[in-house]
């Protein structure tokens, strides 16, 4: 994958340009007559018992927070783990109920490939929220409907989200100054990094620098972490992979042993770090892909990653 490297002016100038206070985004939907008619019984995280009159036919997506959560509302690109119950809003028929009770919660991301109405509904949610969302066809499957799950062209959908865990949208730690000769990194307001690799030869060993120091949970060997990352080749500063480009964070098990789902250098960069941190890591071939070409990465390449640590599953 390729990602344009923006913000390659001096780190000082860009950092000054990007500083300043910003208010939390407002939800993209609000409560209304349809969403207020949805009744849900049961505790957060338990399989809900859902009732509503039919048909529900809102003119726009509506959301009502039935159980009040805490913290900020979810924002574009942010990931959460949820229990999810979906119904046909015209007939009341159940479509899917998953992620409750002993079942693993479902990862969802605001925006990206999510239906517009579901993204709007998720923007009303916070960690610990139960939210009822009623979505008209225009924000769901359009005039075609979705016959495979029993949704007609004029049918709304009703969705219950129990938001069990929320991950950071980007690293939120305190900036740190890095050593001379280390790649320069600046970040846009949405968290996307711009990277400039210096002209000097790469380091002889894998080297990690904390770019922003977080204060959350410490990553331990064997943890499954949620991260945003961008990787570039040291030789030409070309991006070879980026979760930012896909519009959703990535989740990996990081370990010093055989259970790791990432290259050794990536795991070394994360184990022992805290959630909320942003780290930069120079990965030598020995801790990367060695003498084997990998998905367009030349054999023997030194790599550089910028990693935002968003949470631990």
Secondary structure as UniProt FT lines:
FT   HELIX           11..18
FT   HELIX           33..36
FT   STRAND          39..41
FT   TURN            44..45
FT   STRAND          49..51
FT   STRAND          62..67
FT   TURN            76..77
FT   STRAND          79..88
FT   TURN            89..91
FT   STRAND          94..98
FT   TURN            101..102
FT   STRAND          106..109
FT   TURN            112..113
FT   HELIX           116..122
FT   TURN            123..124
FT   STRAND          130..135
FT   HELIX           137..139
FT   TURN            140..141
FT   HELIX           142..144
FT   HELIX           147..149
FT   TURN            153..154
FT   STRAND          157..166
FT   STRAND          174..175
FT   TURN            180..181
FT   STRAND          184..187
FT   TURN            189..190
FT   STRAND          193..196
FT   STRAND          207..213
FT   TURN            221..222
FT   STRAND          224..233
FT   TURN            234..236
FT   STRAND          239..242
FT   HELIX           243..246
FT   STRAND          250..253
FT   TURN            258..259
FT   HELIX           264..270
FT   TURN            271..272
FT   TURN            275..276
FT   STRAND          278..283
FT   HELIX           285..287
FT   TURN            288..291
FT   TURN            295..296
FT   TURN            299..300
FT   STRAND          303..312
//
